[in-house]
């Protein structure tokens, strides 16, 4: 049976939840949704403009920074991409995808060590996602082929039928001087 005290507590909780809704809903979310549609349609400049309107309303919107950063990355404007993607990390440090995306932009800016650090954090935060391990295999590539092999094996384990990852693993094995393993990985890639 509800006591007066419990009823007041429930009403207070309900009002608090209703008042919190504008933090994720409202004009900022509307601009963001419009921006996502434009991004999907390939209209990157218009998408960025719509999402910038969302940020004008709500500067702490990590997903918007992430999406704007991806738009800039697709436009090959890696400096602006990195700026927004770093902001997404600052706002959501435990979000794996926030670490994955700047790794790609940073790589194109010639900041390979910082890119690797971001990708390793993404792999740590979401150990079931094969994207970061695959990209780490590519980033380590020629510089540290044995590390590339380790990361690409993880990617292949997470996504065993991915011919592209198997092919990259074969190349990494070859660069590491592991010719028998390279042949096996490349044959698996060819048969996938």
Steps between C-alpha positions, in 0.01 A plus 500: 500500500625846410559729788486876459876515533553241223247672276684832540830324427356344181357832385831676565689231308253520210531879481878477512502254210261716298710808558819312401358410157611826334863393557466249216189620321398828347649735241858372537387143435290619205799673338713193566242268341481727195879500479511120514254476210707744297820312585342175387399671172862607448427870551788551741513882505127521569529226763778688678295822493196326652708334769681825581154641582457214747834589660396866522214383721686229689882506498535178703340277234771236445313316225470822299873570532562139390275533195643836397848356533407208276357742242824698501699178473297398195579844351869431574511803733690307764587796723133590557415131526757449775379811687141377521594138561729598788213700648279189482766308697519777757122486547467119490836347598357148537333493159709268280382653174612843617856363514483306174407787270775746593755227446422509130518880480819517703665245274431723199647797688825305540444443871538123483593446867198699618282308251625168638434614857141598411439170318644296787265679740206422269602132490530496880160663553320272252692173473225340289521751214738387221548848347763636738717184497488493120601865476774446758636222280514746212652779712775274635551364146861539393621666821422204728374204293489262797267739685296530180465119496376498862233764432391349168466156662262661753303660217477166314392320818223757550394482137617162367346526152643843417717445191641853519630454856642157409678653201651771722606229746674312221692812399595567863626141539708543183651826628579328830683225310234240587456364149313179584243694705479761225413236244235345725336838573503601133345166396226548761443851369473375144248234603285736709 
